[in-house]
Amino acid sequence: MRIHDRSIYVGPSLYARFPVIRLEMDLGVLEDWPTSKLGEAFIGPLLEALPGLHEHGCSYGEPGGFVRRLREDEGTWMGHILEHVAIELQNVAGEQVTFGKTRGSGLPGHYTVIYEYAQKEEGIEAGLLAMRLLCSLLPVELRPDGSVPDSWAWQTARDEYIRYSQRRALGPSTASLVHAAEARGIPWMRLNEQSLVQLGQGKFQQRIQATITGRTPHIAVELASDKEETNKILATLGLPVPRQELVQSEDAAVTAARRLGYPIVTKPFNGNHGRGISIRLTTPEEVRAGFLVAREHSRSVIVESFVEGDDHRLLVVNGELLAATRRTPGHVVGDGTRSVTQLIEEVNKDPRRGVGHEKVLTRLVLDEQAEAMLARVGLTKDSVPEAGLIIFLRSTANLSTGGTATDVTDIIHPDNRDMAVRAIQAIGLDVGGVDFLSPDISESYKDVGGGICEVNAAPGFRMHVSPSEGTSRDVAGPVIDMLFPAGTPSRVPVAAVTGTNGKTTTARMLAHITKMAGYIPGLTTTDGVYIDGQRTVEGDMTGPVATRMVLADPQIDMAVLEVARGGLLRAGMGVPYVNVGAVLNVQADHLGLKGIDTLEQLAEVKRIVVEVARDCAVLNADDPLVLKMSAYTEAKSICYVTMNPQHALVREHIRAGGRACALEAGVNGQMITLYDKGSHIPLLWTHLVPATLEGRALHNVQNAMFAVAMAFSMGIKLEAIRQGLRTFGSTFYQAPGRMNIFEEHPFKVIFDYGHNAHAVGAMCELAQRLDVLGRRIIVLAGPGDRRDEDLRAIAETAVGKFDHYICRRDDSLRGRDGDEVPGILARALKAKGVPESQISIIPDEQEAIEAALHMGRPGDLLLIFADALTRSWKQVTKFRPEGASPVRPKMVEAPAMESLPQLEDEYSPILEGLVRDERGVRMAREEED
């Protein structure tokens, strides 16, 4: 049994709408060993190791369902068992995950295992530990070699996993704030491996780090960390504080203790979580020992007069006391028969106690600190305390060291309540905890005494949310309400667009429209991340990492996401849902990769975008595979996009009050038209959209229609949409590699990134529709990781449309031989009847483009498909026909240049005037429009 592949999905994917891990497993010989054959010798120890498996419902949907599956006559197999064990291990570590599914992957013994995770590393480790546990329970002869080390013990491994998980999981305080945010529909993302969390998106975001908020003044945190200064400030306000002195040596500590009067307390100058504190010290020797303990955590040590009373934590948020808790240090109570060690073991049997923050209480530990506390009262771990004697194992009452917490919010005296609020306000904290010693919290400190020991800038919430005794308090909710008052936005509108072709241009158009509407858009595309139109990160940024970058940017108030197939298959989407999701088309591309072999499978991948759309799903009604996606969306509305004004389904949709964007013919050309709730809204003539080349580039007409439909569905005003389309061109700087046109040579160059048959075909059709005085020349290519049939389809779309074909490859061969791709393209052209004399094979991209530029004559049209976009565009723009070298690039299997039609002499006498006249007519028409 082995795991041969693992994928981590951070958001919606083919498998779930939330984070999951996918394992590809090969059971090997264990395919012949279901639980019905392994029997109780396997099932019993498994359930003993993880009793929580009894609660798993599995396919029965009720507690005990999974155990029934284990014990059925047919039994169940190891992949399915691993799924449940990985889930339960995370539950044991304190996470709440439930989802899983296991399916056969087609081959005998091969399974796809899916299970939910809360934290990535924790989820991965759960799968590995689950595998080891299952192997340890197998008969020795069935265990994979090396799967279980001789020294391995389940209980030890379990506890190590819990500690491992808790080191990486959000702490209980941070987690309570995150859960409160989730309950209010506020999105969040973790910004580091500790407790720094962003709540909200874009310009609406707030940050927390544990219980410190982005609004907590830095100076207040500094003051709270300076125990001496805090004591002085509170004392000047007349608040009850013990006397204290700051010392740097043992002798100074003893002198200060003598001056303050015994008993005293020693603690670090800037410590926290009760570390390094020694209390009720009564002799110089104890003071020296306490000084050394505190010195381990701080160079300076505070010597403080001891205040009698119970330890209380008073929590103040936004000027209001929310909770009061009495804390008791970890302890045992003697019974006259058992030793201290045995009493600790008995206390730890309490099901509420676990490792670290695993449960409400933490296990007691018999360590050096505990033994030191025992020694102070003349006991050892083997001593048998008399019945009723309380034996403290810690000097401080922190829950993380085994202490207990009792809620006393309902009985705190108003004077004590006001005192806590004044103390926090004096330091300047928005969220703060007051450590207050009082013999009776229900009595005023003015009557019974008491003192403020510390003010905490990052108070823990665990004792209030999950007290050992008393009422649980919602202390996280008011913090979130303080950061996001009622009516305050926390999310930015998010639009996502996918499809085989056109998604980059559509996403750029939409981002441009939103910018014209006054928004600051964040845009993810195949060539980078853009914030307010400026590229901040270069590269293919169409996955969840780029989504995270955009939503974390504090400037943006609108997100436009280009979502690609690769990112969806590799890691899922970067957001749990979007406001508007669009699918442009599903065409043959990338088939045969990552288990996607058919168009129907590819459509299922791209469908994720509309499945997670909440407000509107924008669908191409002219693509049957996209049209079927309407049955899978839960969006409030569907907007169909069609270039066929006679589309029967869209007509019925419009008549029913639905939303659509259609292309309608008129006297002045074709009009992009919106329909919504019975309204007919003519928007813009296609020839007024620069990116459509006066309406000739039909693929960009369609892209513009999708941008319109998405913008309208996001509530952007019509005039802003019109302005956006009118000002969006197909320049390299607005849309690199997307039908960029260069007309400063005697010939015209169209430059494009098309890399599949559909995209190449659209550009070839455009080349046919344009008026060309000379020849049409194409530089043709295809990615090396495409199937042979896909490469042949690319070539076949260009057949009969050009006078000369130059076949090349990309710089990245992607597993192909150097001349393999251009060879396949050339053979496909020949097979469809293209004369060999019209085909050149020039494998290198730069040399192929250079050859095409040298071939260009006045009046010609060059269609160049490029891969290295920036380099190739510079090559086109910097080419100078007059100064071109007479030496031609070396060609492989290229026909003699003499065989090409020589049109220069025929056209040169009249070309200049024709070109000038054509441009004059176009300019006049634009001015008229």
Disulfide bonds with the S-S distance in Angstrom:
none
